[in-house]
């Protein structure tokens, strides 16, 4: 059953997506068999973030970008909002890693954010523009990381520990995997 943007334009919220409770940190060590992603070198992170921009622009330009393919998956628009926010959150976390000793990142509930910020109702053109801006700012921040900075630690509120290297690898998986989510509807 497809859920169209018109079906939710009456002011009712789209049904929430079942939260993904997997701990995706395992992809850092072994890559992702679903989307084919492999961890990049730290020097490749900025380029990989920038490389996702044209693909996300194309996905968000599709006429059906706001349509959910089924009740258990976000639409391309909702995934685009999520990736935009991931880029923003990770830039803030990057600044924390570089500016503090072993910071603990504030918790971010992606599912709650999707509901509160009404991802399904956001304007595609705005999301494209904001995603581009967030990606460019994040890529620039990674380009400025000093060589000695890649081993600096940081921790998620759930206790997962990262170095800036593993943090950057974990980040790069997100836009790639969600592009796979929106381009492989029969999975």
Buried (B, 14 or more C-beta within 10 A) or exposed (E): EEBEBEBBEEEEEBEEBEEEEEEEBEBBEEBBEEBEBEBBEBEBBBEBBBBBBEBBBBBBEBEEBBBBBEEEBBBBBBBBBBBBBBBBBBBEBBEBBBEEEEBEBEEBEBBEBBBEEEBBBBEBEEBBBBBBEBBBBBBEBBEEBEEEBBEBBBBBEEEBEBBBBBBBBBBBBBBBBBBBBBEEEEE
